[in-house]
Every structure is written in structure tokens, then in C-alpha cells.
């Protein structure tokens, strides 16, 4: 049985874009109730979002979805 997904507010700065693996590495702020600030890779939920994030240092806000088969970023907004 898959575990229920949890959602967290997410903010950070893009460090790199890895198009082949459909993920971005982000230096993120503390994710309250989940983890402290750090730099790590995150998969994206869809190709459109990957296409919109086109450079290092983009500031983003998103929803971090945790559960099921891991984690991913959804509803990404480039600031």
C-alpha cells in the first residue's frame, strides 16, 4: 500500500538544470516540518516546467510532494 503524499512549501535558487534526467539541483531554504536548508537535486513533475527553467540562479517557489515513490516538485513558479 502506497503511503499518503505530504506537501510542503518550497523556495530556493536553481544551481543546475539536468535536462537528461529531468531534474534540477536547488539550494533551498528550510522546508518547515521536513528538512533544513541544503543543496540537492529534485525531479520535476512535468516537461513543461523543465522547459521554463532555463538558467542557473533562477529563484523558484514550488510545492514539494513527498511520499509514494519518493519526492518531486510541482506548481513551480520562477521568480
mmJSON file of the N, C-alpha and C atoms, coordinates in Angstrom:
{"data_MODEL":{"atom_site":{
"group_PDB":["ATOM","ATOM","ATOM","ATOM","ATOM","ATOM","ATOM","ATOM","ATOM","ATOM","ATOM","ATOM","ATOM","ATOM","ATOM","ATOM","ATOM","ATOM","ATOM","ATOM","ATOM","ATOM","ATOM","ATOM","ATOM","ATOM","ATOM","ATOM","ATOM","ATOM","ATOM","ATOM","ATOM","ATOM","ATOM","ATOM","ATOM","ATOM","ATOM","ATOM","ATOM","ATOM","ATOM","ATOM","ATOM","ATOM","ATOM","ATOM","ATOM","ATOM","ATOM","ATOM","ATOM","ATOM","ATOM","ATOM","ATOM","ATOM","ATOM","ATOM","ATOM","ATOM","ATOM","ATOM","ATOM","ATOM","ATOM","ATOM","ATOM","ATOM","ATOM","ATOM","ATOM","ATOM","ATOM","ATOM","ATOM","ATOM","ATOM","ATOM","ATOM","ATOM","ATOM","ATOM","ATOM","ATOM","ATOM","ATOM","ATOM","ATOM","ATOM","ATOM","ATOM","ATOM","ATOM","ATOM","ATOM","ATOM","ATOM","ATOM","ATOM","ATOM","ATOM","ATOM","ATOM","ATOM","ATOM","ATOM","ATOM","ATOM","ATOM","ATOM","ATOM","ATOM","ATOM","ATOM","ATOM","ATOM","ATOM","ATOM","ATOM","ATOM","ATOM","ATOM","ATOM","ATOM","ATOM","ATOM","ATOM","ATOM","ATOM","ATOM","ATOM","ATOM","ATOM","ATOM","ATOM","ATOM","ATOM","ATOM","ATOM","ATOM","ATOM","ATOM","ATOM","ATOM","ATOM","ATOM","ATOM","ATOM","ATOM","ATOM","ATOM","ATOM","ATOM","ATOM","ATOM","ATOM","ATOM","ATOM","ATOM","ATOM","ATOM","ATOM","ATOM","ATOM","ATOM","ATOM","ATOM","ATOM","ATOM","ATOM","ATOM","ATOM","ATOM","ATOM","ATOM","ATOM","ATOM","ATOM","ATOM","ATOM","ATOM","ATOM","ATOM","ATOM","ATOM","ATOM","ATOM","ATOM","ATOM","ATOM","ATOM","ATOM","ATOM","ATOM","ATOM","ATOM","ATOM","ATOM","ATOM","ATOM","ATOM","ATOM","ATOM","ATOM","ATOM","ATOM","ATOM","ATOM","ATOM","ATOM","ATOM","ATOM","ATOM","ATOM","ATOM","ATOM","ATOM","ATOM","ATOM","ATOM","ATOM","ATOM","ATOM","ATOM","ATOM","ATOM","ATOM","ATOM","ATOM","ATOM","ATOM","ATOM","ATOM","ATOM","ATOM"],
"id":[1,2,3,4,5,6,7,8,9,10,11,12,13,14,15,16,17,18,19,20,21,22,23,24,25,26,27,28,29,30,31,32,33,34,35,36,37,38,39,40,41,42,43,44,45,46,47,48,49,50,51,52,53,54,55,56,57,58,59,60,61,62,63,64,65,66,67,68,69,70,71,72,73,74,75,76,77,78,79,80,81,82,83,84,85,86,87,88,89,90,91,92,93,94,95,96,97,98,99,100,101,102,103,104,105,106,107,108,109,110,111,112,113,114,115,116,117,118,119,120,121,122,123,124,125,126,127,128,129,130,131,132,133,134,135,136,137,138,139,140,141,142,143,144,145,146,147,148,149,150,151,152,153,154,155,156,157,158,159,160,161,162,163,164,165,166,167,168,169,170,171,172,173,174,175,176,177,178,179,180,181,182,183,184,185,186,187,188,189,190,191,192,193,194,195,196,197,198,199,200,201,202,203,204,205,206,207,208,209,210,211,212,213,214,215,216,217,218,219,220,221,222,223,224,225,226,227,228,229,230,231,232,233,234,235,236,237],
"type_symbol":["N","C","C","N","C","C","N","C","C","N","C","C","N","C","C","N","C","C","N","C","C","N","C","C","N","C","C","N","C","C","N","C","C","N","C","C","N","C","C","N","C","C","N","C","C","N","C","C","N","C","C","N","C","C","N","C","C","N","C","C","N","C","C","N","C","C","N","C","C","N","C","C","N","C","C","N","C","C","N","C","C","N","C","C","N","C","C","N","C","C","N","C","C","N","C","C","N","C","C","N","C","C","N","C","C","N","C","C","N","C","C","N","C","C","N","C","C","N","C","C","N","C","C","N","C","C","N","C","C","N","C","C","N","C","C","N","C","C","N","C","C","N","C","C","N","C","C","N","C","C","N","C","C","N","C","C","N","C","C","N","C","C","N","C","C","N","C","C","N","C","C","N","C","C","N","C","C","N","C","C","N","C","C","N","C","C","N","C","C","N","C","C","N","C","C","N","C","C","N","C","C","N","C","C","N","C","C","N","C","C","N","C","C","N","C","C","N","C","C","N","C","C","N","C","C","N","C","C","N","C","C","N","C","C","N","C","C"],
"label_atom_id":["N","CA","C","N","CA","C","N","CA","C","N","CA","C","N","CA","C","N","CA","C","N","CA","C","N","CA","C","N","CA","C","N","CA","C","N","CA","C","N","CA","C","N","CA","C","N","CA","C","N","CA","C","N","CA","C","N","CA","C","N","CA","C","N","CA","C","N","CA","C","N","CA","C","N","CA","C","N","CA","C","N","CA","C","N","CA","C","N","CA","C","N","CA","C","N","CA","C","N","CA","C","N","CA","C","N","CA","C","N","CA","C","N","CA","C","N","CA","C","N","CA","C","N","CA","C","N","CA","C","N","CA","C","N","CA","C","N","CA","C","N","CA","C","N","CA","C","N","CA","C","N","CA","C","N","CA","C","N","CA","C","N","CA","C","N","CA","C","N","CA","C","N","CA","C","N","CA","C","N","CA","C","N","CA","C","N","CA","C","N","CA","C","N","CA","C","N","CA","C","N","CA","C","N","CA","C","N","CA","C","N","CA","C","N","CA","C","N","CA","C","N","CA","C","N","CA","C","N","CA","C","N","CA","C","N","CA","C","N","CA","C","N","CA","C","N","CA","C","N","CA","C","N","CA","C","N","CA","C","N","CA","C","N","CA","C","N","CA","C","N","CA","C","N","CA","C"],
"label_alt_id":[null,null,null,null,null,null,null,null,null,null,null,null,null,null,null,null,null,null,null,null,null,null,null,null,null,null,null,null,null,null,null,null,null,null,null,null,null,null,null,null,null,null,null,null,null,null,null,null,null,null,null,null,null,null,null,null,null,null,null,null,null,null,null,null,null,null,null,null,null,null,null,null,null,null,null,null,null,null,null,null,null,null,null,null,null,null,null,null,null,null,null,null,null,null,null,null,null,null,null,null,null,null,null,null,null,null,null,null,null,null,null,null,null,null,null,null,null,null,null,null,null,null,null,null,null,null,null,null,null,null,null,null,null,null,null,null,null,null,null,null,null,null,null,null,null,null,null,null,null,null,null,null,null,null,null,null,null,null,null,null,null,null,null,null,null,null,null,null,null,null,null,null,null,null,null,null,null,null,null,null,null,null,null,null,null,null,null,null,null,null,null,null,null,null,null,null,null,null,null,null,null,null,null,null,null,null,null,null,null,null,null,null,null,null,null,null,null,null,null,null,null,null,null,null,null,null,null,null,null,null,null,null,null,null,null,null,null],
"label_comp_id":["UNK","UNK","UNK","UNK","UNK","UNK","UNK","UNK","UNK","UNK","UNK","UNK","UNK","UNK","UNK","UNK","UNK","UNK","UNK","UNK","UNK","UNK","UNK","UNK","UNK","UNK","UNK","UNK","UNK","UNK","UNK","UNK","UNK","UNK","UNK","UNK","UNK","UNK","UNK","UNK","UNK","UNK","UNK","UNK","UNK","UNK","UNK","UNK","UNK","UNK","UNK","UNK","UNK","UNK","UNK","UNK","UNK","UNK","UNK","UNK","UNK","UNK","UNK","UNK","UNK","UNK","UNK","UNK","UNK","UNK","UNK","UNK","UNK","UNK","UNK","UNK","UNK","UNK","UNK","UNK","UNK","UNK","UNK","UNK","UNK","UNK","UNK","UNK","UNK","UNK","UNK","UNK","UNK","UNK","UNK","UNK","UNK","UNK","UNK","UNK","UNK","UNK","UNK","UNK","UNK","UNK","UNK","UNK","UNK","UNK","UNK","UNK","UNK","UNK","UNK","UNK","UNK","UNK","UNK","UNK","UNK","UNK","UNK","UNK","UNK","UNK","UNK","UNK","UNK","UNK","UNK","UNK","UNK","UNK","UNK","UNK","UNK","UNK","UNK","UNK","UNK","UNK","UNK","UNK","UNK","UNK","UNK","UNK","UNK","UNK","UNK","UNK","UNK","UNK","UNK","UNK","UNK","UNK","UNK","UNK","UNK","UNK","UNK","UNK","UNK","UNK","UNK","UNK","UNK","UNK","UNK","UNK","UNK","UNK","UNK","UNK","UNK","UNK","UNK","UNK","UNK","UNK","UNK","UNK","UNK","UNK","UNK","UNK","UNK","UNK","UNK","UNK","UNK","UNK","UNK","UNK","UNK","UNK","UNK","UNK","UNK","UNK","UNK","UNK","UNK","UNK","UNK","UNK","UNK","UNK","UNK","UNK","UNK","UNK","UNK","UNK","UNK","UNK","UNK","UNK","UNK","UNK","UNK","UNK","UNK","UNK","UNK","UNK","UNK","UNK","UNK","UNK","UNK","UNK","UNK","UNK","UNK"],
"label_asym_id":["A","A","A","A","A","A","A","A","A","A","A","A","A","A","A","A","A","A","A","A","A","A","A","A","A","A","A","A","A","A","A","A","A","A","A","A","A","A","A","A","A","A","A","A","A","A","A","A","A","A","A","A","A","A","A","A","A","A","A","A","A","A","A","A","A","A","A","A","A","A","A","A","A","A","A","A","A","A","A","A","A","A","A","A","A","A","A","A","A","A","A","A","A","A","A","A","A","A","A","A","A","A","A","A","A","A","A","A","A","A","A","A","A","A","A","A","A","A","A","A","A","A","A","A","A","A","A","A","A","A","A","A","A","A","A","A","A","A","A","A","A","A","A","A","A","A","A","A","A","A","A","A","A","A","A","A","A","A","A","A","A","A","A","A","A","A","A","A","A","A","A","A","A","A","A","A","A","A","A","A","A","A","A","A","A","A","A","A","A","A","A","A","A","A","A","A","A","A","A","A","A","A","A","A","A","A","A","A","A","A","A","A","A","A","A","A","A","A","A","A","A","A","A","A","A","A","A","A","A","A","A","A","A","A","A","A","A"],
"label_entity_id":["1","1","1","1","1","1","1","1","1","1","1","1","1","1","1","1","1","1","1","1","1","1","1","1","1","1","1","1","1","1","1","1","1","1","1","1","1","1","1","1","1","1","1","1","1","1","1","1","1","1","1","1","1","1","1","1","1","1","1","1","1","1","1","1","1","1","1","1","1","1","1","1","1","1","1","1","1","1","1","1","1","1","1","1","1","1","1","1","1","1","1","1","1","1","1","1","1","1","1","1","1","1","1","1","1","1","1","1","1","1","1","1","1","1","1","1","1","1","1","1","1","1","1","1","1","1","1","1","1","1","1","1","1","1","1","1","1","1","1","1","1","1","1","1","1","1","1","1","1","1","1","1","1","1","1","1","1","1","1","1","1","1","1","1","1","1","1","1","1","1","1","1","1","1","1","1","1","1","1","1","1","1","1","1","1","1","1","1","1","1","1","1","1","1","1","1","1","1","1","1","1","1","1","1","1","1","1","1","1","1","1","1","1","1","1","1","1","1","1","1","1","1","1","1","1","1","1","1","1","1","1","1","1","1","1","1","1"],
"label_seq_id":[1,1,1,2,2,2,3,3,3,4,4,4,5,5,5,6,6,6,7,7,7,8,8,8,9,9,9,10,10,10,11,11,11,12,12,12,13,13,13,14,14,14,15,15,15,16,16,16,17,17,17,18,18,18,19,19,19,20,20,20,21,21,21,22,22,22,23,23,23,24,24,24,25,25,25,26,26,26,27,27,27,28,28,28,29,29,29,30,30,30,31,31,31,32,32,32,33,33,33,34,34,34,35,35,35,36,36,36,37,37,37,38,38,38,39,39,39,40,40,40,41,41,41,42,42,42,43,43,43,44,44,44,45,45,45,46,46,46,47,47,47,48,48,48,49,49,49,50,50,50,51,51,51,52,52,52,53,53,53,54,54,54,55,55,55,56,56,56,57,57,57,58,58,58,59,59,59,60,60,60,61,61,61,62,62,62,63,63,63,64,64,64,65,65,65,66,66,66,67,67,67,68,68,68,69,69,69,70,70,70,71,71,71,72,72,72,73,73,73,74,74,74,75,75,75,76,76,76,77,77,77,78,78,78,79,79,79],
"pdbx_PDB_ins_code":[null,null,null,null,null,null,null,null,null,null,null,null,null,null,null,null,null,null,null,null,null,null,null,null,null,null,null,null,null,null,null,null,null,null,null,null,null,null,null,null,null,null,null,null,null,null,null,null,null,null,null,null,null,null,null,null,null,null,null,null,null,null,null,null,null,null,null,null,null,null,null,null,null,null,null,null,null,null,null,null,null,null,null,null,null,null,null,null,null,null,null,null,null,null,null,null,null,null,null,null,null,null,null,null,null,null,null,null,null,null,null,null,null,null,null,null,null,null,null,null,null,null,null,null,null,null,null,null,null,null,null,null,null,null,null,null,null,null,null,null,null,null,null,null,null,null,null,null,null,null,null,null,null,null,null,null,null,null,null,null,null,null,null,null,null,null,null,null,null,null,null,null,null,null,null,null,null,null,null,null,null,null,null,null,null,null,null,null,null,null,null,null,null,null,null,null,null,null,null,null,null,null,null,null,null,null,null,null,null,null,null,null,null,null,null,null,null,null,null,null,null,null,null,null,null,null,null,null,null,null,null,null,null,null,null,null,null],
"Cartn_x":[0.843,0.0,0.881,0.641,1.445,1.121,2.162,1.935,1.295,0.582,-0.071,0.99,0.704,1.631,1.459,2.584,2.566,3.119,2.657,3.074,3.647,4.73,5.425,5.722,5.648,6.067,7.572,8.034,9.431,9.907,11.081,11.696,13.193,13.77,15.208,15.744,17.042,17.759,18.297,18.04,18.499,20.024,20.679,22.134,22.502,21.721,21.947,20.661,20.606,19.464,19.995,19.481,19.897,18.741,18.693,17.56,17.437,18.554,18.514,17.838,18.065,17.47,16.209,15.762,14.537,14.544,15.681,15.751,16.55,16.383,17.155,17.805,18.976,19.626,19.337,18.852,18.385,19.04,19.486,19.914,18.644,18.026,16.7,16.737,15.718,15.507,15.051,14.973,14.42,13.014,12.705,11.364,10.729,9.949,9.401,8.659,9.019,8.385,8.955,10.005,10.549,12.071,12.774,14.24,14.81,16.059,16.758,17.179,17.717,18.211,19.416,19.479,20.62,20.542,21.514,21.534,21.41,20.428,20.216,19.38,19.412,18.622,17.169,16.281,14.849,14.304,13.552,12.886,11.718,11.408,10.272,9.089,7.898,6.685,6.373,6.845,6.475,7.522,7.468,8.409,8.255,7.026,6.803,7.601,7.573,8.303,9.793,10.306,11.726,12.101,11.234,11.489,11.499,10.714,10.656,11.852,12.432,13.612,14.819,15.37,16.419,17.77,17.895,19.228,19.482,20.762,21.262,20.862,20.651,20.306,18.856,17.993,16.562,16.091,15.291,14.669,13.31,13.014,11.75,10.992,9.685,8.807,8.038,7.737,7.059,6.402,5.781,5.268,6.135,6.744,7.492,6.514,6.364,5.465,6.329,6.022,6.794,5.86,6.294,5.502,5.447,4.826,4.729,6.1,6.546,7.825,8.966,8.845,9.927,9.409,10.106,9.666,9.772,9.065,9.102,8.623,8.929,8.449,7.268,6.235,5.05,4.746,3.944,3.494,4.661,5.697,6.908,6.641,7.006,6.892,8.293,8.699,10.012,9.827,10.614,10.512,11.463],
"Cartn_y":[-1.188,0.0,1.243,2.173,3.389,4.327,4.999,5.945,7.223,7.922,9.171,10.228,11.036,12.113,13.28,13.935,15.145,16.266,17.487,18.639,19.722,20.342,21.382,22.565,23.77,24.97,24.882,25.299,25.123,26.397,26.9,28.071,27.828,28.285,28.117,28.735,28.523,29.037,27.86,27.87,26.795,26.875,25.769,25.673,25.07,24.081,23.483,22.844,22.687,22.054,20.83,19.657,18.403,17.892,18.355,18.027,16.528,15.839,14.407,13.6,13.973,13.233,13.906,15.0,15.725,16.167,16.761,17.259,18.554,19.254,20.464,20.325,20.913,20.974,22.355,22.377,23.616,23.82,25.045,25.467,26.004,25.191,25.556,26.032,26.817,27.279,26.102,26.314,25.307,24.941,23.662,23.188,22.845,23.777,23.647,22.329,21.632,20.365,19.178,19.425,18.299,18.236,19.317,19.289,20.696,20.778,22.057,22.498,23.703,24.248,23.45,23.185,22.481,22.566,21.974,21.922,20.467,20.184,18.804,18.768,17.632,17.504,17.14,17.638,17.334,17.02,15.93,15.666,16.628,16.92,17.778,16.934,17.448,16.692,16.616,17.601,17.588,18.285,17.968,18.525,20.029,20.544,21.984,22.784,22.338,23.039,23.011,21.891,21.777,22.751,22.913,23.839,25.297,25.638,27.026,27.408,26.451,26.734,26.577,27.706,27.605,28.14,28.57,29.028,28.895,28.817,28.804,30.12,30.074,31.225,31.667,30.953,31.25,31.024,31.936,31.747,31.117,30.08,29.368,29.207,29.066,28.631,27.45,26.481,25.281,24.569,23.461,22.542,21.285,20.909,19.657,18.576,17.556,16.441,15.257,14.717,13.613,12.44,11.258,10.056,9.196,8.053,7.148,6.668,7.101,6.62,7.61,8.549,9.498,10.91,11.84,13.229,13.863,14.998,15.744,17.161,18.072,19.442,19.633,20.288,20.607,22.097,22.605,24.011,24.968,24.764,25.58,26.95,27.999,29.384,29.97,30.548,31.198,32.651,33.095,34.475,35.405],
"Cartn_z":[0.0,0.0,0.0,-0.899,-1.005,0.148,0.645,1.727,1.18,2.035,1.632,1.318,0.319,-0.034,0.926,1.208,2.009,1.153,1.394,0.59,1.484,0.981,1.734,0.823,1.383,0.658,0.439,-0.733,-1.135,-1.831,-1.421,-2.065,-2.181,-3.311,-3.458,-4.73,-4.932,-6.103,-6.902,-8.213,-9.095,-9.226,-8.971,-9.106,-10.454,-10.899,-12.214,-12.723,-14.049,-14.721,-15.447,-15.102,-15.735,-16.583,-17.83,-18.706,-18.976,-19.147,-19.48,-18.379,-17.128,-16.016,-15.471,-16.148,-15.78,-14.319,-13.91,-12.548,-12.488,-11.378,-11.126,-9.758,-9.618,-8.316,-7.754,-6.516,-5.904,-4.539,-4.299,-2.962,-2.299,-1.439,-0.922,0.519,0.85,2.217,3.067,4.369,5.262,4.791,4.811,4.488,5.831,6.347,7.706,7.882,8.941,9.25,8.504,7.66,6.882,6.907,6.499,6.487,6.513,6.924,6.955,5.56,5.498,4.226,3.754,2.446,1.851,0.334,-0.341,-1.799,-2.217,-3.1,-3.537,-4.813,-5.528,-6.762,-6.47,-7.341,-7.239,-8.623,-8.771,-10.043,-10.228,-11.471,-11.787,-12.223,-11.989,-12.277,-13.765,-14.563,-15.977,-16.855,-18.147,-19.132,-19.315,-19.259,-19.439,-18.42,-17.184,-16.131,-16.41,-16.815,-17.136,-18.248,-19.231,-20.327,-19.902,-18.861,-18.391,-17.526,-16.85,-16.023,-16.926,-17.338,-18.348,-17.922,-16.693,-16.313,-14.828,-14.553,-13.197,-12.529,-11.252,-10.407,-10.509,-11.282,-11.239,-9.798,-9.277,-7.968,-8.199,-7.426,-7.626,-6.308,-6.458,-5.379,-5.943,-5.094,-5.568,-4.393,-4.704,-3.695,-3.796,-2.675,-2.607,-2.182,-3.041,-2.76,-2.328,-1.144,-0.573,-0.324,-0.739,-0.489,-1.727,-1.584,-2.731,-3.15,-4.325,-4.864,-4.646,-3.727,-3.471,-3.327,-3.983,-3.932,-5.297,-5.468,-6.724,-6.449,-7.366,-7.268,-8.209,-7.719,-8.516,-8.389,-9.327,-9.29,-9.148,-9.945,-9.866,-10.482,-9.729,-10.195,-10.179,-11.315,-11.398,-11.002,-10.055,-9.54,-10.256],
"occupancy":[1.0,1.0,1.0,1.0,1.0,1.0,1.0,1.0,1.0,1.0,1.0,1.0,1.0,1.0,1.0,1.0,1.0,1.0,1.0,1.0,1.0,1.0,1.0,1.0,1.0,1.0,1.0,1.0,1.0,1.0,1.0,1.0,1.0,1.0,1.0,1.0,1.0,1.0,1.0,1.0,1.0,1.0,1.0,1.0,1.0,1.0,1.0,1.0,1.0,1.0,1.0,1.0,1.0,1.0,1.0,1.0,1.0,1.0,1.0,1.0,1.0,1.0,1.0,1.0,1.0,1.0,1.0,1.0,1.0,1.0,1.0,1.0,1.0,1.0,1.0,1.0,1.0,1.0,1.0,1.0,1.0,1.0,1.0,1.0,1.0,1.0,1.0,1.0,1.0,1.0,1.0,1.0,1.0,1.0,1.0,1.0,1.0,1.0,1.0,1.0,1.0,1.0,1.0,1.0,1.0,1.0,1.0,1.0,1.0,1.0,1.0,1.0,1.0,1.0,1.0,1.0,1.0,1.0,1.0,1.0,1.0,1.0,1.0,1.0,1.0,1.0,1.0,1.0,1.0,1.0,1.0,1.0,1.0,1.0,1.0,1.0,1.0,1.0,1.0,1.0,1.0,1.0,1.0,1.0,1.0,1.0,1.0,1.0,1.0,1.0,1.0,1.0,1.0,1.0,1.0,1.0,1.0,1.0,1.0,1.0,1.0,1.0,1.0,1.0,1.0,1.0,1.0,1.0,1.0,1.0,1.0,1.0,1.0,1.0,1.0,1.0,1.0,1.0,1.0,1.0,1.0,1.0,1.0,1.0,1.0,1.0,1.0,1.0,1.0,1.0,1.0,1.0,1.0,1.0,1.0,1.0,1.0,1.0,1.0,1.0,1.0,1.0,1.0,1.0,1.0,1.0,1.0,1.0,1.0,1.0,1.0,1.0,1.0,1.0,1.0,1.0,1.0,1.0,1.0,1.0,1.0,1.0,1.0,1.0,1.0,1.0,1.0,1.0,1.0,1.0,1.0,1.0,1.0,1.0,1.0,1.0,1.0],
"B_iso_or_equiv":[0.0,0.0,0.0,0.0,0.0,0.0,0.0,0.0,0.0,0.0,0.0,0.0,0.0,0.0,0.0,0.0,0.0,0.0,0.0,0.0,0.0,0.0,0.0,0.0,0.0,0.0,0.0,0.0,0.0,0.0,0.0,0.0,0.0,0.0,0.0,0.0,0.0,0.0,0.0,0.0,0.0,0.0,0.0,0.0,0.0,0.0,0.0,0.0,0.0,0.0,0.0,0.0,0.0,0.0,0.0,0.0,0.0,0.0,0.0,0.0,0.0,0.0,0.0,0.0,0.0,0.0,0.0,0.0,0.0,0.0,0.0,0.0,0.0,0.0,0.0,0.0,0.0,0.0,0.0,0.0,0.0,0.0,0.0,0.0,0.0,0.0,0.0,0.0,0.0,0.0,0.0,0.0,0.0,0.0,0.0,0.0,0.0,0.0,0.0,0.0,0.0,0.0,0.0,0.0,0.0,0.0,0.0,0.0,0.0,0.0,0.0,0.0,0.0,0.0,0.0,0.0,0.0,0.0,0.0,0.0,0.0,0.0,0.0,0.0,0.0,0.0,0.0,0.0,0.0,0.0,0.0,0.0,0.0,0.0,0.0,0.0,0.0,0.0,0.0,0.0,0.0,0.0,0.0,0.0,0.0,0.0,0.0,0.0,0.0,0.0,0.0,0.0,0.0,0.0,0.0,0.0,0.0,0.0,0.0,0.0,0.0,0.0,0.0,0.0,0.0,0.0,0.0,0.0,0.0,0.0,0.0,0.0,0.0,0.0,0.0,0.0,0.0,0.0,0.0,0.0,0.0,0.0,0.0,0.0,0.0,0.0,0.0,0.0,0.0,0.0,0.0,0.0,0.0,0.0,0.0,0.0,0.0,0.0,0.0,0.0,0.0,0.0,0.0,0.0,0.0,0.0,0.0,0.0,0.0,0.0,0.0,0.0,0.0,0.0,0.0,0.0,0.0,0.0,0.0,0.0,0.0,0.0,0.0,0.0,0.0,0.0,0.0,0.0,0.0,0.0,0.0,0.0,0.0,0.0,0.0,0.0,0.0],
"pdbx_formal_charge":[null,null,null,null,null,null,null,null,null,null,null,null,null,null,null,null,null,null,null,null,null,null,null,null,null,null,null,null,null,null,null,null,null,null,null,null,null,null,null,null,null,null,null,null,null,null,null,null,null,null,null,null,null,null,null,null,null,null,null,null,null,null,null,null,null,null,null,null,null,null,null,null,null,null,null,null,null,null,null,null,null,null,null,null,null,null,null,null,null,null,null,null,null,null,null,null,null,null,null,null,null,null,null,null,null,null,null,null,null,null,null,null,null,null,null,null,null,null,null,null,null,null,null,null,null,null,null,null,null,null,null,null,null,null,null,null,null,null,null,null,null,null,null,null,null,null,null,null,null,null,null,null,null,null,null,null,null,null,null,null,null,null,null,null,null,null,null,null,null,null,null,null,null,null,null,null,null,null,null,null,null,null,null,null,null,null,null,null,null,null,null,null,null,null,null,null,null,null,null,null,null,null,null,null,null,null,null,null,null,null,null,null,null,null,null,null,null,null,null,null,null,null,null,null,null,null,null,null,null,null,null,null,null,null,null,null,null],
"auth_seq_id":[1,1,1,2,2,2,3,3,3,4,4,4,5,5,5,6,6,6,7,7,7,8,8,8,9,9,9,10,10,10,11,11,11,12,12,12,13,13,13,14,14,14,15,15,15,16,16,16,17,17,17,18,18,18,19,19,19,20,20,20,21,21,21,22,22,22,23,23,23,24,24,24,25,25,25,26,26,26,27,27,27,28,28,28,29,29,29,30,30,30,31,31,31,32,32,32,33,33,33,34,34,34,35,35,35,36,36,36,37,37,37,38,38,38,39,39,39,40,40,40,41,41,41,42,42,42,43,43,43,44,44,44,45,45,45,46,46,46,47,47,47,48,48,48,49,49,49,50,50,50,51,51,51,52,52,52,53,53,53,54,54,54,55,55,55,56,56,56,57,57,57,58,58,58,59,59,59,60,60,60,61,61,61,62,62,62,63,63,63,64,64,64,65,65,65,66,66,66,67,67,67,68,68,68,69,69,69,70,70,70,71,71,71,72,72,72,73,73,73,74,74,74,75,75,75,76,76,76,77,77,77,78,78,78,79,79,79],
"auth_comp_id":["UNK","UNK","UNK","UNK","UNK","UNK","UNK","UNK","UNK","UNK","UNK","UNK","UNK","UNK","UNK","UNK","UNK","UNK","UNK","UNK","UNK","UNK","UNK","UNK","UNK","UNK","UNK","UNK","UNK","UNK","UNK","UNK","UNK","UNK","UNK","UNK","UNK","UNK","UNK","UNK","UNK","UNK","UNK","UNK","UNK","UNK","UNK","UNK","UNK","UNK","UNK","UNK","UNK","UNK","UNK","UNK","UNK","UNK","UNK","UNK","UNK","UNK","UNK","UNK","UNK","UNK","UNK","UNK","UNK","UNK","UNK","UNK","UNK","UNK","UNK","UNK","UNK","UNK","UNK","UNK","UNK","UNK","UNK","UNK","UNK","UNK","UNK","UNK","UNK","UNK","UNK","UNK","UNK","UNK","UNK","UNK","UNK","UNK","UNK","UNK","UNK","UNK","UNK","UNK","UNK","UNK","UNK","UNK","UNK","UNK","UNK","UNK","UNK","UNK","UNK","UNK","UNK","UNK","UNK","UNK","UNK","UNK","UNK","UNK","UNK","UNK","UNK","UNK","UNK","UNK","UNK","UNK","UNK","UNK","UNK","UNK","UNK","UNK","UNK","UNK","UNK","UNK","UNK","UNK","UNK","UNK","UNK","UNK","UNK","UNK","UNK","UNK","UNK","UNK","UNK","UNK","UNK","UNK","UNK","UNK","UNK","UNK","UNK","UNK","UNK","UNK","UNK","UNK","UNK","UNK","UNK","UNK","UNK","UNK","UNK","UNK","UNK","UNK","UNK","UNK","UNK","UNK","UNK","UNK","UNK","UNK","UNK","UNK","UNK","UNK","UNK","UNK","UNK","UNK","UNK","UNK","UNK","UNK","UNK","UNK","UNK","UNK","UNK","UNK","UNK","UNK","UNK","UNK","UNK","UNK","UNK","UNK","UNK","UNK","UNK","UNK","UNK","UNK","UNK","UNK","UNK","UNK","UNK","UNK","UNK","UNK","UNK","UNK","UNK","UNK","UNK","UNK","UNK","UNK","UNK","UNK","UNK"],
"auth_asym_id":["A","A","A","A","A","A","A","A","A","A","A","A","A","A","A","A","A","A","A","A","A","A","A","A","A","A","A","A","A","A","A","A","A","A","A","A","A","A","A","A","A","A","A","A","A","A","A","A","A","A","A","A","A","A","A","A","A","A","A","A","A","A","A","A","A","A","A","A","A","A","A","A","A","A","A","A","A","A","A","A","A","A","A","A","A","A","A","A","A","A","A","A","A","A","A","A","A","A","A","A","A","A","A","A","A","A","A","A","A","A","A","A","A","A","A","A","A","A","A","A","A","A","A","A","A","A","A","A","A","A","A","A","A","A","A","A","A","A","A","A","A","A","A","A","A","A","A","A","A","A","A","A","A","A","A","A","A","A","A","A","A","A","A","A","A","A","A","A","A","A","A","A","A","A","A","A","A","A","A","A","A","A","A","A","A","A","A","A","A","A","A","A","A","A","A","A","A","A","A","A","A","A","A","A","A","A","A","A","A","A","A","A","A","A","A","A","A","A","A","A","A","A","A","A","A","A","A","A","A","A","A","A","A","A","A","A","A"],
"auth_atom_id":["N","CA","C","N","CA","C","N","CA","C","N","CA","C","N","CA","C","N","CA","C","N","CA","C","N","CA","C","N","CA","C","N","CA","C","N","CA","C","N","CA","C","N","CA","C","N","CA","C","N","CA","C","N","CA","C","N","CA","C","N","CA","C","N","CA","C","N","CA","C","N","CA","C","N","CA","C","N","CA","C","N","CA","C","N","CA","C","N","CA","C","N","CA","C","N","CA","C","N","CA","C","N","CA","C","N","CA","C","N","CA","C","N","CA","C","N","CA","C","N","CA","C","N","CA","C","N","CA","C","N","CA","C","N","CA","C","N","CA","C","N","CA","C","N","CA","C","N","CA","C","N","CA","C","N","CA","C","N","CA","C","N","CA","C","N","CA","C","N","CA","C","N","CA","C","N","CA","C","N","CA","C","N","CA","C","N","CA","C","N","CA","C","N","CA","C","N","CA","C","N","CA","C","N","CA","C","N","CA","C","N","CA","C","N","CA","C","N","CA","C","N","CA","C","N","CA","C","N","CA","C","N","CA","C","N","CA","C","N","CA","C","N","CA","C","N","CA","C","N","CA","C","N","CA","C","N","CA","C","N","CA","C","N","CA","C","N","CA","C","N","CA","C","N","CA","C"],
"pdbx_PDB_model_num":[1,1,1,1,1,1,1,1,1,1,1,1,1,1,1,1,1,1,1,1,1,1,1,1,1,1,1,1,1,1,1,1,1,1,1,1,1,1,1,1,1,1,1,1,1,1,1,1,1,1,1,1,1,1,1,1,1,1,1,1,1,1,1,1,1,1,1,1,1,1,1,1,1,1,1,1,1,1,1,1,1,1,1,1,1,1,1,1,1,1,1,1,1,1,1,1,1,1,1,1,1,1,1,1,1,1,1,1,1,1,1,1,1,1,1,1,1,1,1,1,1,1,1,1,1,1,1,1,1,1,1,1,1,1,1,1,1,1,1,1,1,1,1,1,1,1,1,1,1,1,1,1,1,1,1,1,1,1,1,1,1,1,1,1,1,1,1,1,1,1,1,1,1,1,1,1,1,1,1,1,1,1,1,1,1,1,1,1,1,1,1,1,1,1,1,1,1,1,1,1,1,1,1,1,1,1,1,1,1,1,1,1,1,1,1,1,1,1,1,1,1,1,1,1,1,1,1,1,1,1,1,1,1,1,1,1,1]
}}}
